[in-house]
Amino acid sequence: MKIKNINSPPLQTEKVKVKIAIIVSTYNREVTLSLEKKCLETLLKDGVPKNHIKIYLVPGAFEIPVIAKNHID
């Protein structure tokens, strides 16, 4: 299966205070590590300041929604 490279317009971070959580499972870390790195790389390339990005490591999939809710609150 071939995956297309989808280009999105740059984020307008100057006007809005962006707060982004990257929630990564440590289960199957060899896969999730590359996803984490690419996600962070893309956000930084699109102009999101590094101090607006928080990375959370969780043991598995069940913890992801809990961390997401805590990040929003």
N, C-alpha and C positions, 0 to 999 in steps of 0.2 A: 504494500500500500504506500503510495506516495503522498506526502503531506505538503500542502501548499504553504508558502510563506505569506502570512497575512500581515500587511502593513497597516497600522492604525495611525491616526493623526496624533501628534504630540499632545500630551496632557497640558492643560493650562494651569500650572501649579502656582503661578505668581499671584493670581487673584483669589484662589481658594486654598485654605489650609488643608492639605491632603494628609490623611493618616491611614497608612496601609499596613495590614497584617499579612505576613506570609506564614501560613501554618503548615508545617512539614512533619509528616510521619517518619519516625526513625525505623519503622518496619520496612524492610526491603530498601535499605539506605542507599545501596548502589544506584537505584533508580531515582529515588526522591532527591538525592544530592544534586544530580544534574538538573532536575526540574527547578530546584531551589536556586541554583546558580544562574540559570537562564532567566528566571523570573526577576531576580534582583538586577541582573545585567540590563534587562529590557526596561525596568522601571527607572534606573539611573540614566540610561540612554535617553529616555523620554522626558527627563528633566525633574523627576521626583527627587527632592533632597534626601540624602541618606538618613538624616536624623528624623525623617517622617516615616521611615520604614522599620517595622519591628518584626523580627523572625522568631517564631515559637516552634520548638521541637516537641512533638508529642509521641507517645509510644505507638499509637495505632489510629485507626479511622474514627473510633468512637469518641475520642477526646477532641476532635477537630471542632464540632459545633459548640462545645462547652467553651473552648478558648475563643472562638469567634464571638460568642455572646459576651464574654467578659471583656473582650477588646472594644466592643461597641459601647458597653455601659461605662 
